[in-house]
Each structure stands twice: as structure tokens, then as C-alpha cells.
Amino acid sequence: MEPLDFVAVGDITTDAFIRIKDASVTCDINREHCMLCMRFGDKIPYESVEVVRAVGNGPNAAVSAARLGLRSAAVTNIGNDQNGAECLESLRKDNVITDFVTTEKGKPTNYHYVLWYEEERTILVKHTEFNYRFPESLPPPKWMYLTSLAPNSLPYHEQLVRFLSAHPEVKLAFQPGTFQIKLGIEKLKSLYERSEVFFCNRDEARLILKKPTEEDMEKLLAGIRGLGPKIAVITDGPKGAYTYDGSEYWHMPMYPDPKPPLQRTGAGDAFASTFVSALALGKTIPEALQWAPINSMSVVQQVGAQRGLLTRPALERFLAEAPSDYQPRIL
């Protein structure tokens, strides 16, 4: 096998997008802690349903890297069922290498339900507890991208640490999922310390650092980087993204949306995977910061996390047409 540029490790799923209108949202005074509300014990009409295969944080990243021209592979688990077969076929259509996908008999491939209201989504998730085994046949890639896995996967993380210890030349990007954040810093200390680049959003950074009221982005960046990653990246929704590499703090605004977002599923995956892909292609941190929001912008204009992912020529066209103030700024 030719050398791999990018290997994404994380659970795969099918998303069923259920578009609803007969609902409302309530938030606190700060527009936080919002709740999606529907009538209890009633029949609630929905507008449409659209099924999207082979998604999830890891597969989204693998597809993103493949479309940008990298030799990309997915390490994930599926069941021996129709959903699993269709997920595999979808990955292959996007030129993602599937040699390291494990099929388990008697277990269902993950299937999630996305309640799509206005431009936001609320996802009903159920992770199948697979018998995770890191593939011994995997050749060391240039970059490994670790993200969301099921709650029974702690031993799997330990296998991954051993692989990375045996191959110090492999650069690790870590975008933790909900379970990985809940595990806490100590149980995944080796992965934090081994990370070349670490991604989370503002609220996740507060949770990881146990600083629920911290507003200073530089302090959050410094706190995340203090856990070991060489590059800390924190996204903050419409306010853009922030990066700290131990030398300079950077802020990058969003790429302007051509029209209001259709839905926001996959925007974070698009940003993180594009940032890593740019680094893998030899780009600098400021250049990676310019690439990443473009793919996020494109993804939120389509249904699902992958349909809007761009090829490198398409992304570079958007970059060439960017407004003059679309530039990273040193804080």
C-alpha cells in the first residue's frame, strides 16, 4: 500500500434528518442552555426525512481529507447489516480507503436521528459498543485524527497510545467527542500530551479545564495547550476560531455565508479536518486558519456533514474570492 497521509479513527453512523416546524426553543437570559420544546404525548407532524450515510466525526474527517487530495483512510467499526454495507459504499465513492474498517456480526451499525429545527440540529444518539481492536495491519500515516468513540472504548485508546509510541513520526490531531471529554484529562493524559493539534469549542474548553465561567479566550487556549498539545484550536461559533501554538495567539473570522445556513451539522468536523489537511499539505497555521472556515461555510449550506465538503480547487476559488478582511489576526 502507498503511504497514507491521513487516518481518521472514530465511530461511523447513518444520520436520518427529520425536519420539524411544530416546535419552539427556550433559552436562559444569556441565550445559553437552550431547550427544544414540542408538545408532550401528541402526534407532531414533520416536514421531511433525509437519510445520510457514512457520517460521524471520524468518517466526516476522512472524506474531507480525501476531497482535498490526501490519501485518506477510516478506522471504524460497523455491523454486518445493510446500513454498514451502505456506509462502506459511501466511503469508497469518496475515495476513502476502507481496508481498516472492522465488521462485527450480530451488532448493528450506528444509526442516529437528527431533529432539524430552523438551522440547528438536536441529535438522538446511540453508540453500539463494538469490540474495538486497533488494526495491526495499519501502516503508520503522516497524520492520525482521533475523535468520537463509544463509552466502552477506553482500552482502545490505550491500544492507540501504544501504536503512537511505536511510531513517533506520526502526528496526532485530537478532536474529542462527548465520551472522551467526560473521561477527563487524567485517563487520556497520554493522548493530550502526544497531540500535535487539539480541537474543541469554547464550551468544551471550559468543561475540559473545569472553568465554567471563563470568558478570556487566551486563558482557555493557554489552558488547553498546557495539557500537552503543541497547537490548541478553539472554535466559537459566529465569533470565529482561535489558535495558540505557544508563541502567538491567532483569531480567524468566519468566511461569510452566501446565504443563511441550511443546517449546522458537521461544521466543526469540516473546520478541524480541513485545518489538519492544510498542515498535512505543508501549509502554515495562518494558511490553515484561512482554509478551515471555507469548508465549514460550504457544509452548512447543504443537508448533512459531507455533501458540502469541497475539493481543493473549489476551496482555493473561495479563498481567492474572499473579502479583504478575511485574514487571521494576531491577538
N, C-alpha and C positions, 0 to 999 in steps of 0.2 A: 504494500500500500504506500502511496505517496505520503509525504509528511502532512500532518494535519495542522491547520492554522488555529482552529477554534473548536473546542469541545464543550458543549453545554450539558450540565448534569442537573436534572430536575424532573419532576413529575409531569406527565403528559395527560391531557384531558380533552374531552369534547365539550364545547360550550353551546348550550341552547339559549339563544337570546329571545326573551319573552318581552315584547314591548307593551307597556301598560300606560294608560292615561288616568284611569279612575283611582287616583291616589293623591297623597299630599306629603309634604316634608315639613317637619317641625325641628327647630334648632334652638339652642340657648342664645343668650344675648350677644355672644361673640361669634355667632354663626358657626359654632362648633357643636360636636356631639349631636349631630342631626339624626333624625329617625324617619324612615319611610313608613307611612301610615296608610293602611287600607281597612275597609270595613271587615270586622271580625265575624266569622260564621255566615258569610254571604257568598253569592256567586258573583265573581268580579270578571267582567269581560277583558280580554286582551286584544291588542290590535293585530299582532303578527308574531310568528316564531321563526327564527332562522338558526340553523344548526351549523356550527363551525368546528371543523376537525383539527386535531393535532396542535392544540394550543396549550397554554401553561407557560410559566415564566421561562423554563429551560428551552422547550421547543420554539417559543417565540424568538428567543435569542439566537438559536441555531439557524432559523430561517432568515432572520435579519442579517447575520454574518454571511450566509450563503448568497443572498441577493447583492451584497456589497462586494462579492468576488472572492471571498475566502473559502478555503476547503474546510467545510464545517460538518461536524458530526453531533448526534444526540446520544446521550447515555440516559436511558429511561426504562421504565417497565410498563408493559401492557398485559391485558388478559388475552386468552385465546378465544376471542369473540369478534363479532362483526365490527364493533366500534374500534377495537385495536387494529384490525386489518385496514380499516379506512384511515385511521391515523397514520399508519405506516405509509400507505399510498400517498397521502397528502405530503408527508415529509419528502418522499422520493421525488415528487413532482417539483419540489423546490430545491432539488439537488443537495438535500441534506443526507449525509451518509448514515445509514441505519444499521450498520453491522453490529453495533453495540447496544441495540435495543433488546431487552430480555422479555420473552413471552412466558407467562405463568399460567398453567392450566388451572381451571377451577376458580379463577379470580376475575372480577370484572374490571375492564378498563375504566378509569375515572370518567365520570360524566357529571358536569356541573350545570346549574340553572342560573341564568343571568336575568335578574329583574331590571329591565331597562326603562328608566323613567326620566324624561327630559334628556339631558346629555350625560347623566350619571348612571352608574350601574351598582346594584347590590347582588352579590353572588352567593348562591347556596352551594356550599362545597362539601364533598365527602371524599376523603382520600382513602383509597384502597391500601391496606397495609401489606405491601408486597414483601417478599423475602429478598431484600436488597443485597446484592453481591456486586462489588465493583469488578468490571470486566478485566480479567488478567491479560487478555489479548490486546488491550488498548495501547497503541504506541504513544509515547509522550508528545503532546501537542505543543505548539508555541504558547497558546493561552488556554486555560481551563476556566469555565464560567459556572460557578456553583450558585444554585438558587433553590427554590421551594421544594421541600420533600415532606413526606408524611410523618406523623408523630412517632412512629416506631423506628426511625432511621438513624438514631444516634450511633449505633455500631457501624453503619455505613459511612458516616462522617469519619470515623476512626480509620476505616479502610482507605478512605480518600487521603487522609493525612499521611498514612504510610506510603502511598503512591507518590505524593508530592515530595516527601522526604527522600525517596529514592531517585527523584528526578528534579533536582534543584533548579534546572534550567527552565522549567515550566512556570509561566506567570499565572497567578490566580486572580480572577475577578470574583468577588463575593457580593451577591445581591440577596440577602437573607429573606426567606419567606416568614410567615407568621409563626410557625412552629420553631424555626431556628432562632427567631428573636426571643420567643418565650423560654427557650432553653437557657438563656442567659450567657453572659460573657465567658464565665469560667469553663463551662463544658465545651465551648468551641474556641477556647483561647488560642489553640494552635493554628486554627484557620484565620482568625483575626490577624495574628502575627505574621502569617505567611502571605497575606493578601497584598498584591501589587496595587489593587484599586478596590475600594469598597463603596457600595451604593445603598442609600436609603433615602426616605423622605424626611421632612422636618419632624413630623410626629414620631416616626420610628426612631430617629436620632434621640429624641427626648426619652423615649421608652428604654432604649438600649443603655443610655447613660444615667437613667433614673433621675432625670431633671425635668419633671413635667411642666414647669413654668418658664424654662429658659427661653428667652427671646433673642439673645445675641447669637447670630449665625456663626460668627467667628469662633465663639466659645464652643458651640456644638461641633464645628469642623475640627477644632483642635482636640476636643474630647474624643471624637471618633478616631482621629489619626493617632491619638495617644494609646489606643488599644492595639496598634501594630501596623495597620495598613500604610503603605507608602503614600497613597493618594486617597483622600476622603472626598466623596461627592455626595452632596445633599440637595435634593430637589425640593422646590417649594411652590408647586402648582403654578398659578399665573405669575408669580414673582420670579420665576426662572430657576436657575440652578447655581450652586456654589461649590467651589473646589478649593482644596488646600493640599499642597504637596510638601509641607514642611518649610517651604521657602516663601511662597506667595499665595495669597487668598485671591480667588477669581470669582466674579459674578458674570453669568451669561443670561441675557433676557430670552424670553420665548421667541420663536420665529412667528411672525404674525400669521394668524389663521386667515385663509382666503374667504372663509365663511364660518358661521358659528359651528362648533364641534357637533358631530352627529352623536358620538358617544366617546367616552374616555378610556375604555378598556384597552390595555396594552401600551398606553403612553409611556409609563415608567420603564417597561421592558424595552421598548423601542429606543428610549434615551440611553439606557445603560449599555445595551448591546451595541449600539452604534458608536458610543464613546470608546468601548473596548475594541471594536473593529477598526476604528480610526487609529488607535495606538498600534494595533497589530499591523496596520498598513504603513507604519512609520511616521504617523502624524504626531505633532506636539500636543500638549494639553490644551492650549488655546485653540488649536485647529480642531481637536476632538470636541471641544465645547461648542464650536460652531456647527459641526456635523450633527450632533445628537438631537438638538431640538427640531431639526428639519424632519427627521423621521417621526418624531412624536407628533408634530403638526399633521403630517400626512396620515398617520394611523387613525387619529381621532376623526378624520373625515369619512371613514369607512366603518362598516359593521365588523366587529371582531378585532383581534390583536395583530393580524398578519396581512390582511388584504391591502392595507395602505403602505406596507414596508417597501422602501424604494431600492432600485438598483443604484449603483454608484454614479453612472452618468446622470440619472434623474435627480439624485441628491445634489450633485455638483451644479446642475442647472438652477435649482432653487438657491443654492449658495451664491451663484453669480448674479442672481436677480434680487438678492437680499437688500433691504434698505440700508442706508449708510450707517445707521446707529446699531445695526445688528453686529455687535462686536463684544468680545469678552473684555471686562474691565477689572483692573487690579483694585482691590478694596483698600 
